[in-house]
């Protein structure tokens, strides 16, 4: 298992990520609710509230949700008044679930590193728990920047490893030992839940990720931590 995880962590290949999410699509939403104790819903709602602040002067916002998966963040963003939402993902089985949740939105196959949209197409670009799976992180963030209109905003949600020692230790015990065991009760695809904690641990967070956003030419970037620093929301302006 670790060898397979090591390979995917090193390459983040589109084929490997796609195969992993194709495999867990049928149980993905259920396991998200169980493994996060339902708190992931609050994180997406926080992202939507932040989006509403930044889009307050936009009459009919155009929103792109990258690595949309089963569309939970797209659903949250669709509640913004007069919004048009497009979601892209590598996995067709995940998109199939998303289309059932939000039939009025457009969901299509696509790669974050090569977005099939003209420059300046969107008021808002979002990503919920998917940026750490990009094959090329900087290229993906540069694409976010490219398709945003001037003054547009990117909102990126990711899991976070808490910085306080006691919270961090308790969280890692749950994340690396308990969470995978719970997942195995409901899915045979336990590889994904070995990959999950290790991908979060190896991903830049906080100030390190703000540096990546700066390299992608965002003019302003900051972050908010949530739920004892177990999740983080990045806000970046073009």
C-alpha positions in Angstrom: 0.0 0.0 0.0 2.7 2.5 1.0 4.6 1.9 -2.3 1.5 2.7 -4.3 0.9 5.7 -2.2 4.5 6.8 -2.5 4.3 6.6 -6.3 1.1 8.7 -6.5 2.4 11.3 -4.0 5.5 11.7 -6.1 3.8 11.9 -9.5 0.3 13.2 -8.8 -0.4 11.8 -12.3 -3.8 12.5 -13.8 -4.3 8.8 -14.5 -3.5 7.8 -11.0 -5.7 10.5 -9.4 -8.5 9.8 -11.8 -8.4 6.0 -11.0 -8.4 6.6 -7.3 -11.5 8.9 -7.4 -13.3 6.7 -10.0 -13.0 3.9 -7.4 -14.4 5.8 -4.4 -17.0 7.9 -6.1 -20.0 5.7 -5.0 -19.1 6.2 -1.3 -17.3 9.5 -1.4 -20.0 11.8 0.0 -21.0 9.3 2.7 -17.4 8.9 3.9 -16.8 12.7 3.8 -19.7 13.2 6.2 -18.7 10.4 8.5 -14.9 11.0 8.6 -15.3 14.8 9.1 -18.2 14.4 11.6 -20.2 16.6 9.2 -18.0 19.6 9.8 -17.0 19.7 6.1 -20.4 21.2 5.4 -19.6 24.1 7.6 -16.3 24.7 5.8 -18.0 24.9 2.5 -20.6 27.3 3.9 -17.8 29.5 5.2 -16.3 29.6 1.7 -19.7 30.5 0.2 -20.1 33.4 2.8 -16.6 34.6 1.9 -17.5 34.5 -1.8 -20.6 36.5 -1.2 -18.5 39.3 0.4 -16.2 39.4 -2.6 -19.0 39.2 -5.2 -21.3 41.8 -3.5 -21.0 44.2 -6.4 -21.4 41.5 -9.2 -24.9 41.2 -10.5 -24.6 37.8 -12.1 -21.3 36.1 -11.0 -19.7 33.4 -13.2 -18.1 30.8 -11.0 -15.7 27.9 -11.9 -15.3 25.1 -9.4 -12.1 23.2 -10.2 -11.6 19.6 -9.0 -15.3 19.7 -8.2 -15.6 16.0 -7.5 -19.2 15.3 -6.5 -20.1 19.0 -6.6 -20.5 19.8 -2.9 -18.7 23.2 -3.2 -20.4 23.9 -6.5 -23.8 23.3 -4.8 -22.8 25.8 -2.1 -21.7 28.4 -4.6 -24.9 28.0 -6.7 -26.8 29.5 -3.8 -25.2 32.9 -4.5 -27.9 35.1 -6.2 -27.9 34.9 -10.0 -24.8 32.8 -10.2 -23.7 30.6 -13.0 -21.6 27.6 -12.0 -19.3 25.4 -14.0 -17.5 22.4 -12.4 -14.6 20.5 -13.8 -13.0 17.3 -12.7 -10.8 14.4 -13.9 -13.3 11.7 -12.8 -16.5 11.0 -14.8 -18.0 8.9 -12.0 -17.6 11.8 -9.5 -19.1 14.2 -12.1 -22.0 11.9 -12.5 -22.9 12.3 -8.9 -22.5 16.1 -9.2 -24.9 16.3 -12.1 -27.6 14.7 -10.0 -27.2 17.2 -7.2 -27.1 20.3 -9.4 -28.8 19.6 -12.7 -28.8 23.2 -13.8 -25.1 23.6 -13.6 -22.5 22.5 -16.2 -20.1 19.7 -15.1 -17.4 18.6 -17.5 -14.2 16.7 -17.7 -11.1 18.9 -17.4 -7.6 19.3 -16.0 -6.7 22.2 -13.7 -3.4 22.7 -15.5 -5.1 23.4 -18.8 -8.5 25.0 -18.2 -10.6 25.1 -21.4 -11.8 28.7 -20.9 -10.6 32.1 -22.3 -8.7 34.5 -20.2 -10.8 36.6 -17.8 -13.9 34.3 -18.0 -14.9 34.1 -14.3 -15.5 36.3 -11.3 -14.7 33.5 -8.9 -12.7 30.3 -9.1 -13.1 27.8 -6.3 -11.5 24.5 -5.3 -12.5 22.3 -2.4 -10.0 19.8 -1.1 -8.5 19.1 -4.6 -5.6 21.5 -5.1 -3.2 19.2 -3.3 -3.9 16.6 -6.0 -2.8 18.8 -8.9 -0.1 17.2 -11.0 1.6 20.6 -11.3 0.5 22.9 -8.5 2.0 26.2 -9.8 0.6 25.6 -13.3 -2.8 25.0 -11.9 -2.7 28.2 -9.8 -1.5 30.1 -12.8 -4.6 28.8 -14.7 -6.8 30.0 -11.9 -5.3 33.4 -12.3 -5.5 33.4 -16.1 -9.3 32.6 -16.2 -10.2 35.2 -13.5 -11.4 38.6 -14.5 -9.4 41.5 -13.2 -10.2 41.8 -9.5 -11.6 38.3 -9.5 -11.0 36.0 -6.5 -9.9 32.4 -6.0 -11.1 30.6 -2.9 -9.3 27.4 -2.1 -10.3 25.0 0.7 -7.8 22.4 2.0 -7.4 20.1 5.0 -4.8 21.4 7.5 -2.4 19.8 9.9 -2.9 21.8 13.2 0.2 23.7 14.3 -0.3 23.4 18.1 1.5 20.3 19.3 -1.2 18.7 21.4 -3.9 19.3 18.8 -1.6 18.2 16.0 -0.7 14.9 17.8 -4.3 14.1 18.5 -5.3 15.0 15.0 -2.6 12.9 13.4 -3.6 9.8 15.4 -7.1 10.2 14.1 -6.1 11.1 10.6 -3.5 8.4 10.1 -4.7 5.5 12.3 -8.4 5.8 13.0 -9.7 7.4 9.8 -8.4 4.7 7.4 -9.8 1.9 9.6 -13.3 3.6 9.6 -13.0 4.0 5.8 -12.3 0.3 5.4 -15.7 -0.5 7.0 -17.5 1.1 4.1 -15.3 0.8 1.1 -12.8 -1.7 -0.4 -10.9 1.2 -1.8 -8.8 1.8 1.3 -5.8 3.1 -0.8 -7.5 6.5 -1.1 -7.6 6.8 2.7 -3.9 5.9 3.0 -3.1 8.6 0.4 -5.4 11.2 2.0 -3.4 11.9 5.3 -0.1 11.6 3.6 -1.0 14.0 0.8 -2.1 16.6 3.4 1.1 16.2 5.4 3.3 16.7 2.3 1.4 19.7 1.0 2.5 23.3 1.6 0.1 25.1 4.0 -0.3 28.5 5.5 2.5 30.9 4.6 4.1 28.3 2.3 1.0 28.1 0.2 0.6 31.9 0.1 4.1 32.0 -1.5 2.8 29.7 -4.2 -0.1 32.0 -4.8 2.3 34.9 -5.1 4.3 33.0 -7.7 1.1 32.6 -9.6 0.9 36.4 -9.7 -2.1 36.9 -7.4 -1.9 40.5 -6.1 -3.3 39.7 -2.6 -3.5 36.4 -0.7 -4.5 35.5 2.9 -5.9 32.6 4.7 -8.4 31.7 7.5 -8.1 28.6 9.7 -11.2 26.7 10.9 -12.1 24.1 13.5 -8.9 24.0 15.6 -6.8 24.4 12.4 -8.1 21.2 10.8 -9.1 23.1 7.7 -7.8 26.2 5.9 -9.4 28.6 3.4 -7.2 30.7 1.1 -8.5 33.9 -0.4 -6.5 35.2 -3.4 -7.3 38.2 -5.5 -6.1 38.8 -9.1 
